[in-house]
C-alpha cells in the first residue's frame, strides 16, 4: 500500500497499510493550510531550513518494513545512505504515526527535512525523482489452483476469500468484479505500535487457511512472506485493464520551498541507484521498471 501505497488514497504507508509505502503514501491526509507550510518552510533556495549537518527524517516509529525506532526498516537504511552521501554527521528522527496530520506535524512544522518514502503525485509534499517503482500484488499458496492468475478480473478468483485492506486501490477493482462479497476486509488505520501490521496479519491468516489469497502493497507482502518463510506466489498486479492502477513510483518528500535540497537528493538517487536497488531487494521488495519488467538484480 503505497506510503507507501498501502494506504491507497487515504494514508500509504502503513500499507502501505507508503509504501513508507495512493496516492499511496500519505495520500488522503488532511489538506494542509497554506499557513502551515509558510510557518515550516523557507523562502527559496537561499532561505531553506534544511539542517546542513544532520539528516532530519520524518518517520513512523513502528511501520516495518519501512521504518521503526530500532532502525531496522529499509527506509532507515536508506536514510543512512543519504546521510553518508550528503556529508551529514548523523541521522535524527522525528517520530509520528502514519495517520492524518503526519505531514502537518513533521515536515511542514520544520521538525524534520525529508520523508524517505512518499508516493509520486501527492500534493502534500514536493517529490524528488522516484527511487523505486512497485505495485500491489496477489499472494497465494503455491499449488492452490490460482497459478496463472495475473489480474483481479480473472474468473479463478470468483468465490475466493481474498484479504484486502479497506479503501486501498485494489478494493475498487475487486468491487467491480464482485469479489468483495466473499472478501475479508482488514482495517486501514491501525496503530502498529500496539497492533500487528495488517500485512503480517494477512499473510498469517492465509497460511492458517482463514483466507485463500491476499492483495496488498508489494513491499509489505514481500517482506512478511520472507519473514514468515511462506511458500507462496507473489504476483505483481501490473496487467489490470480497467479500474484503479496498481503500480506506483515512490520518491522522497520535501517541503515545496526546498528546491536545492530536492536537487541534492535527486543527485544521490541518480548516482546510487544500484545500491538503492540492492537495499530494496534485500528486503524482498518487488521492484518493476518503467516497462513493468521485474528488477531482480542490480546492474554491474
N, C-alpha and C positions, 0 to 999 in steps of 0.2 A: 504494500500500500504505500504509495508514494507519500511519506515525509520527505517524507517518503510517501509514495502513492498509497500506502496502506490506508491512508485516511480518506482517499477519494477526494471529493470536493469539499470535505469538511476540515479535516485536520491531517495530514500524511505522516506521518512517521511512525506513530505507534501503530504502524500499519496495521508504511506502513504502511496496523494498527497503523515516512518521508516518509519510504522511502523513505532516521533521518528521514520510508523514506519514509481528486487530484485534479483540481490542481492538487497533486498528491501531497506534497509536503505539508504545508500548513494551510492548504487551500481555503478553507472556509473560516478561518479565524476571523474574529470580528474586524471590520474595517477600521483602520486607524485614522483618527482625525489628523488633519494636516498639522495641527499644533504639536502633536506628539512627535512627529518627525522633526519639526523645527527645533524642538527642545533637545532632541538627541542627536541631531546631525550637524555637520559642519557647513560652511558656506561655500563649498567648492574645493578644488584641489589644494589651494593654499590654506584652507581652514579645516581640513579633515581632522577628525578627532581620533584617528586610529593610533593606538599605542605603538611607538616605534621599537620598543624593547621586549614586550610580552605579547604573545598571541592570545588575545582575549576571545574565548569561544563561548557562544550561547548554546546550551545543550540541555537535553533531558537527562536526569540523573539515573534513570532506570529504563532504558529503551534498547535492549540488545536486539539485533546485532549492531545497532548504530552507535549508541553511546551509553556509558554508565560511569558511575562515580569512581570505579576501580580502574578505569582506563582500558577496558577490555574490548570495546566496540571498534569497528573498523573506522568510524569517523574519529574516534580518539587517536587511532594510529595515523590517520591522515593528517590530523592536526599536528602531530609530532613532526611529520614530514614537512608540512608547510612551515612550521617554526624553524626547522633547520635550514630550509631553502631560502627563507627571507631574513635570516640572521637574527631571529628572536632568541632571547636567552632562555625562555621557558614558555609553557602553556598554562594559562589560568582560565578557570571556568566560571561562568555564571549559570547556576543550575535552576531550571524551571521546567515543570512538566509540560509535555506537548499537548496543551489544551488551549481553549480560547484565551487570548491575552499573552501568548508566548512571545510573539514579536514585540508587542507593545511594552512588555515588562523586561525585555532583554536588549535586543538590538536597537530599537527605537529610543530606549531610555539611555542609550550610550553606556550601558553596563558591560558591553562586550562588542566585538568588532566583526564577527563572522559567524554565520550558521553553516556548519560543514556540509549539510545535505539538504537541498531545497529544490523542489520540482521547478523546472523551467516554465516561465509564463505566469507565475503568480505575481500579482501587483503589490503585495505587501513588502517586498524587498526588491533590490536590484540584483539580478542574476549575473554571475560570472558565466564564462563558457561552461558547457556541460563537461563533466569529467567521467561520467558513465551513463549508459542507457540500459534500462532493464524493462521488464514487463510483469504484469500479473501472470501467474502460472496455474496450471491444473496439476494437482498432485494426487496420485492414486497408487495403490499397491500394484506391484508387477504381477502379471498373470491373473488379473481380475476381470478380464474381458473388455477393458477400456483401451487396450492397445490400439493405436492409430487415431484416437480422438485428438483433434487439434483445434477445435472451435467449440464454443459454448452451444452452438446450434446443432451439434452432432446428435442424431437421434439416440445414440447409445446412452446418452446422459438422462434420457427421459425416465422418470420414476426413481432416479438415484437420490440418495441422501447426500447432498453436497453441502459442505460447510463453506460459509462466506461471511465476511464482516459487513454488517449493515451499512447501507449508504455509500459503499465504495463502488467504483465503476462497474465491476462485474455484475452487481445486483440488477442493473438496468437490462443488461443482456440476458441474464437469467430470467427476469420477469417477462421479457419479450418472447422467450422460448418456453414459458410456463414451467420453469424449473423451481420456482420459489415455493410451490405447493408442497414439495417434499424436502425442501432445504432445511438445514439447521442454521439459524441466523445467530451470529456472535456479535456482542456489543462493540460499538465503535470506540467510545470513550471509556477507557479503563485506566485506573492509576496503577501502573505496573510496579510501583513501589510496594504495593500491598496485594496486588493481584497478578497472577502469571500472565505473560504476554498471550494475546489471543492466537498468535501464530503458534506458540508452543502448545497451547491447549488444543488447537485444531488438529495438529499433527498427532498428538497423543490420542485424541478421540478417534481419529482414523485408524491408528494402529490397534485400538481397543475394539474396533468394529462398530463404534457408535455412529459413524458416518462412512459413506463409501468413498468419498473423494473430498478434496479441499481446493478452493480457489482463493489465492492470496498473493500479496505482493512478493515478487521473486526473491529479493534479498532476505526477507523474513523466512520464506519457505526453504530456501537453500541452506540457511544457517541451521534451522531447527531439524531439518531432515538429517543433516550431518551430525548434529549434537546427539540426536536420539538413535543414530545408527539405523535409520529406516530403509528398508529395501523397497523403494518406491520409484515411480517415474515422475519426473518434473518436466512438464510440457509448457514452454512459453506460449501464451495466447496471442500470437502475432498474426494470425490469419483470419481474424474476425472481419466479416464483410459489412456488417451494419452495427449500429449501436455505439456505445462508448468505446473509445480507443483504450487499449490495454498497455501500451508502451509509453515510457516517459524518459526524458533526459533529466538527469539530476546534476545540479550545479551547487555552488556555494552562494549564500545570500549575504549581501552587504547593504549598507544604507544607500539611498539614492544619491546622496551628495558625495560619496566616497569613490570618485572616478579613478583616481590614481591607485587606490587600494585595489579596486577591481582589476585594473591593468596588471598590477603586481601579481595577483592571484591567477590571472589568465596566463601569465608567463610561466608561473610554477606548474600549472596544469599542462601547458604545451610542452614544456621541457622534461616533464617527469611522467608522461602518460603511461609508459611501460611499467614503471614502478608502481603507479597507482593501480593499474590493471592487475598486477601480481597481488597486491594487497587485497583487492576485492575478490579475486579468485581464491585466495587463501581462506576467505570466509564463505566460499561456495556461492557467491553472488552470480546469478545467471546473467551474464553480460551479452548484449547484442549490439552489432554495429548499425550504421545508418541504413544498411540494406537488409536488416533483420537476420543477418547471419550470426551464429553464436561465436563468441570470442572465448576460446578455451585455453589459450596460452599467450604469453607476452611475446612480442616480436624480438628477434635478435638472438 
